[in-house]
Amino acid sequence: MTDPHGLQSTPERISLREQLGVRADPAFALALPTGWVRREASEQTQEEMTRDVRRRLLDAHRPDLFARIRPLLADAFAQMADADVIAFFAPATGDDTALALPASLVASLRTPTTPGDTLDSLVQALIRQEGATPLLGDKRFLRFERETRQVFEDAPVRVTQVVYLTPIPGTGRRRGLQLTASVIRPDDAPADDRPNVLVKALLDACVSSLSWSVEPATV
């Protein structure tokens, strides 16, 4: 279902601790840009995407491009694994109606450095050091930005990383869900460039729609 802002409501699921006999984190629902879907950051997803890219490029008679893209895809998944990313959000493959954005969005888990502690010290550090503020006035979420200059396809670009952090219900603020968006713009475009501002506003709306659904315990 799509709302007037171009977002579609999509249920998401985190379930990483069930195998340890620990209560699973609750499900969460997130409104995504039109045509975007969630994918798990898993080996299975990597294999599926690799097969799909290979098929499409072979059909286009461009096996040379596949040889270049395959290691890039593998590197992207390796980086997500290193960053404890559990899922990423992107336009659905083959969906011509999907909203094309110069941005990416990933979800990861945050836990305290010391087991048993809460995330309170991290929150305080983000406010003090990164200038984190509530997302759109909602104190459930912290939001802050970082900007770097990188090279993309042999050209310099500006990358704004927008980080959102919220505690996972039922964990006593000992576990948090972090959503990280990366927005690319031309190197000579100012931070207040209208397209850049609009993309970040859309991502803010997407993240602010986050809702949790705690399943009742079985008796």
Steps between C-alpha positions, in 0.01 A plus 500: 500500500638844404428824686483852351869557579614218270562256784371147517442315825712187521522267802853423614629227725802457724554151650867435579493351852226238477756224451654592838169470681483875560179688426518634148503871433156626399399540139505849358316663214662766288356713220734484200525712187275376220634179348764444769525167682691350790774245439684302763875558517571129459701265281176380344407853397848555359473183293154597374612849402814366332295256292254773405773744397675229300181408316416858416847587375536182299162572340637844415817337358718674759690225683783752540282709731413198710870433552531853641180504706532160666799592723335833585189316614707258707686792659172675584370194684832456681483860620142450619606191695784694664252774599246253649243597237195273518304639206513756224231681305512568127280516189353164402683336212319552172244745643492790256266693731742491794614841617863553397698684766871578537483333840519173690352387832621221728392365840737374767497413869679700769598360839709647785873440505467351849249212520209582729533875462239718332545717193467815712872582490502461121199730470668762718818478293310541173323808634823650632741406220282467189232757578227234484145629541150344513368405157229751404454571870438133584722410797475128422754557224839668494619640167834640391693551177856451383640612166798367307655556160544179301568380148215331312548372145825700472330826602505677839167511682365611835346229717273597788449220750182544702489278808184422698502310831205375705477249788340164432190458721524242776881510523534760775696725262767231473444446129438758233398506136715724285389611156772658288432688179771608256411781259726588207516836325743661251821630651415859408142486632447680833352322801180702462459394136125446457515138368732407789268660756194326352665156504597541865148619585355190334735275697410683823132432427577136424685445828249698707230255387671215689261303720551187707278194535565287806360149464318366807690236689384143445371313805 
